[in-house]
Amino acid sequence: MPYKSSDRRAITGLGLLFGAMYFVQGIGEPTEGLVGQPVKSFLKTNGYSAAEITSFSALLALPWAIKPLYGLLTDFVPLFGLRRRSYLLLATVATTAGLLGLFATFTPGISRASLLAALLIPSIGIAFSDVVIDALMVENGQRHGATGRFQSIQWAALYGAAILAGPIGGYLAAHKRQEFGFLICGIAAGVSLILTWVFVRERPMPSERRGARAAWLTLRQAAATPGLAAVAGFLFLWNFNPFANDVLYLHLTEGIGLDEEFYGWTVSLMGVASVAASIAYGVYCNRVPFGVLLHLSIAFGVISTACYGFVVGPKTAVAVTLLVGFTYMTAVLIQLDLAARACPPEVAGTAFALLMSVTNISLSMAIAFGGNLYDRWTASWDAQTAFRMLVALGTAFSIGCWAFVPFLRRHVASIESSQAANPAE
């Protein structure tokens, strides 16, 4: 049946808040945001190898791998009596201070270790903020039957930020002005601080739900939820793709010879296609059986990796980027929707953070693994052969995800039953 008018107002208001926070995150996140390319370019210019650059990115992404810890804190250890608002304020303050501090202290002679240590502060802050926002999304999304719509809004906003971040990051990388990237991201983090202060409201958490014992019992309950382990295994395998963005960046800028600004524009094009995919998913997510969407996620994962084997120059890079932006984002949205629907509502923050931690651990491992393979294979053959072999390996990992489908059937059936009980307009 149609949403009630009160539900529509709630969904609209929450969607605007989630979208704004994800837009700011898309600008400021150190591994993939506006400073992602300038930092990689800085390391490349200073003579670091592909393995060293990918290991830097993998270490910088580690705060995303411990998201369950943030989930436990925000779910069960209130700060000043509040679960969400206080932690969100603290995280955004740390992010803002870390980025602005790096802007003030950055020099061309900064070491790789010092840069990593400085960037870990905003990386932790943004990862923690992401957990809090996701907890609010799962709680409210399940209440209103709108997890798919909230995900589409959030990720459309995130990639809308990428449309801006791509060319700006490319310009800063080409002109070696990394410090201005830290300034822009610090200002964006300050905007998220204002949004949190003004718009995030909550009631104090009841005292009987506080404490480590409650956190442990609830964590066990989440781990024992039917289907959650199968979802975690599926997410790990799908995301363990040695063909990572860092390898793609190095191949396009060194192997093919595209300049930094052109690469920045491909990031922007990826954002355009991803926004289109996000908007489209918000329209059909509750109209297509979820079992069909699950198969589509795997098929699109195969396509989004395999088609990079056809990139040989600027024109093919543009065409493949647009195709990958749409297919990859669609696949990711289906997985995020699956994760959001799989979480028990009473442990939304912790359970969703667990699933996202599995995803991020897999990504970090795959980035480091892929970088080492690329270096070895380039030394043994050449960069083009190494790149195509990684594309083939990543495609094989994506195909392997179909082995998980039988284990997800029962869970998918429960999702479809829930969907039937809460149909779209």
PyMOL commands that set and color helices and strands:
alter all, ss='L'
color gray80, all
select helices_A, chain A and resi 5-28+36-45+50-60+62-65+67-76+85-105+112-144+147-174+178-199+207-209+212-223+228-239+245-255+260-284+290-310+314-342+345-380+383-421
alter helices_A, ss='H'
color red, helices_A
deselect
rebuild
show_as cartoon
